[in-house]
Amino acid sequence: MSDDRLIVALDVADAHAGLHLAQRLGDSVSFYKIGLGMLTGGGLALARELKDEQGKRIFLDMKLFDIGATVEAAVRGLARFDLDFLTVHGDPHVVRAARTGAGGSEMKILAVTILTSLDRADLDAGMIEAGDLPDIVTERAARALAAGADGVIASPQEAALIRALPEAAGKLIVTPGVRPAGAEPGDQKRVQTPAQAIAAGADHVVVGRPVWQAPDPRVAAQAILTELRSPQALRPNR
């Protein structure tokens, strides 16, 4: 039985490989992320195949960032694909433009706060303002939500801080940087387990390599689903 709190990232070579992986996962997974790396490998065609033919939910992770008019036009075009989630950068002008572009569609606009592959040293190298990273993430989340985002993308380490924001009431928190206990972090720097992320306030966890690099991806996905239903995943205020 699937649980759409788990989003499996199809960060594989192309649409053919993505479809093959989805077939191996079968009904154990109902929600997939298709990212920028697959855009030139048939990503939008794969999104249509999984959505229209298999009834899956689709998260298109484009992290759009541009002037408002360009973002609005891009989102308006993508809204025609009946997607569930779309990411944009969390700058308020980008979020407002995306919200306008989405119009009356059901597609949720999710604002990226700070990439889960970055730490304070990376922010320093990018000349991002000084301060503790969790504080910056939380402030960016608050501003993006106030600008009209349906939710935010943040690491599980910041999920509880964001969930406590007044602006976060009724909004989505989606957490990449999620790794089952014992899994290699890869290029992720701010990680937690699936149960920790959900307990901290996340609505969805995004997991890629620990599933598709596993000898049996279906077994790996089912282990994560079991963890999401464990007592350790219960939020303290439930």
N, C-alpha and C positions, 0 to 999 in steps of 0.2 A: 504494500500500500504506500503510495507516494505522500509527500508532505511538502507543500510549496514553500515552506520556510527554507528549504534547501534549494539553492540555485547553483546548478553545475555550469562552470565556465567552459565553453567549447573552444578553448585556446589551442586548437589543433591546426594542421596545415591548411586545410581547405574545406569546402562544403561537403565533399565526398567523405573525408575523414570524420567530419562532424556528424553526418548522418549515420555513418557506421557506428560511431560511439553511442549515439542516441538509441540505435537499434539494440546494442548490447545492454544498455541500461533499461530499456523497455519501460514497463509501467512503474518502476521504482522511482523514477524522476519525472516530475511534471513541469519543471521550470528550468529554462536554459538562458545563459548569457552568451551573447555573440558580440565580440569586441572588434576594435579597430584593426587588429592584426588579420582578421579574416575578411575585411571589407572587400579587398581585391581578389579574394578566393571564393567568391560566391556567397558571402555572408547574408546578404538580403534575400537571395533565393532560398538559402537554408532556413532563414527565419520564416518565410512563407510556407515552406514545406512542413516544418515542424508545427506551425500554428494552424494552417488550413487542413492539412492531411492527418495530423496526429493529435491535434487538440492540445498542444503544449502551450505554456505561457512563455513569452519571450521578453528578455531584457536586452536592449540594444545599447551597448556601452561605447558611445562615440566620444564622450567628454568634449562636447562642442564648445568652442571658444572663438569669438570673432566679434565684429561690430554688430550692433543689435539687429540691423536690417538683414544681415546675412544669416544670423542665427535664426531669426524668425522665419525666413524663407526655407531654410534647411529643415526646421522642425515641422513646418507646414507640409512639406513634401513627405517626410517620414511618417507623419500622422496617418497618411493614407494606407500604411501597411498594417494597421490594426495591431500595433505593438502594445505591450503592457507597460514597460519601463523604458525611459530614455535618459541618459546622463548628459548633463552640461556642466561646465565649470560653475562654481558657486558665486561668482561675482554678481552682485545684484542686477546690473544692466543686462547680463547674459540670461539670468533667470527670468527677468521680466519679458525679454524678447521671446524666450522659449515658451513661456506661458501663453503669450499672444499667438504664437505660431501653432501651438497645440489646439487652440480654439475650443470647440466643444467635444473633442475626442476624449476617449477614455484613457488615453496614454498618460501615464504618470511622469512628471518631470522630476528627476532626482538630481540634486546639486552635489558635485564633488567638493569636499572640504579641502583636505590635504591628502595626497596620495599615500596609501599605506606602505609604499616602498621608500618613503622619505623619513628622515629624522631631523633633529635640530641642525646637525652639521650640513645637511643638504639645503635646508632653508637659509642658512648663513651663506652658502655658496651661491644661492639664487637671490641674495640681497633682500630676503623677506624680513619683515620687521622682527626686532628682538622680542623675546618672551618665551614662556613655556609653551611647547607645542600643543598640549591639550587645551590651553586657554585660547590659542589661535584657532584651533579646529572648532571649538565651541562657539566662538564669536562669529566665525564664518558661517557656521550652521544657522545661528540665530538670524543673521542678515539675509541668508538665502531663503529661509522659511518666511521671513517677513516680506520678501520680494515676491512670494507666490509659489515657491517650490512645494511639490507634494511630499517631498522627503529629502533625505540627504544620504550621501555615501561617506562613511567614516570608518576608521578602524574600530574593532571591538573595544579597544582600550578607552575610547572616548564615548562609547555608546551611553553609559550611565549619565555622564555629564550632559549630553545632548537631550536624553529623555527627560531630564529634570527641567529643561527650558520651558517657559510658558508657551513659546512659539511652537514647541514640538507636540503639543496636544493634538492627537488625531493624525499626526504625520508619520511617515515611514522612516525607519532607520535600516539601511542595508549595509552589511559589513563584509567587505573583502578582508584579506589578511587573516583568514580563519584556517587553522591547521589542526587536525586531530592530534591528540597527545602522541608525541614521539615522531611526528612527521617533520621532514626537513622544512625550514622556513623559506628556502629559496631566496628570491629577491625581496621578500616581505620583511619589514623591520618592526612593525607594531602588530603583533599577532596574539591571538588567544584561541582556545578550543571552541568548537561549535556550542557546547553547553554554556561556557562562560559568556559568549557573545549574546546568546538568547537571554540568559539570566540578567545581563547588564542592560537589556532593553531593546536589542535588535529585533526587527521583524523578520528579516531574512539574512542568511549567511551565504556567501559566495565561495565556493570551493572548486578549484580547477585541477591542478596537478596531482593532489593526493587521490583524486578519483581517476582521471584518465591515464595516469602513469602506473596505476596499480595493476598487478597481474590479472585481477578480475575486477573491473570497474563497478560492476553491479554489487558485488560483495562490499566494496569500499563505500559505495553510496549508502547501502543498507546499514552499515555500521554507523555512519554519520546520522542517519535517520533515527536509529535506536538511541543514540546519544541525545538527540534533540527532544526525545520523549522521556528522557530520564529525569529523576528528581533534581539532578544537578542543573538542569536547564530551567527550572522554575524561577520566576522573578520573586524577589523577597517580598514585594508588596501584593502578591497574589493571594 
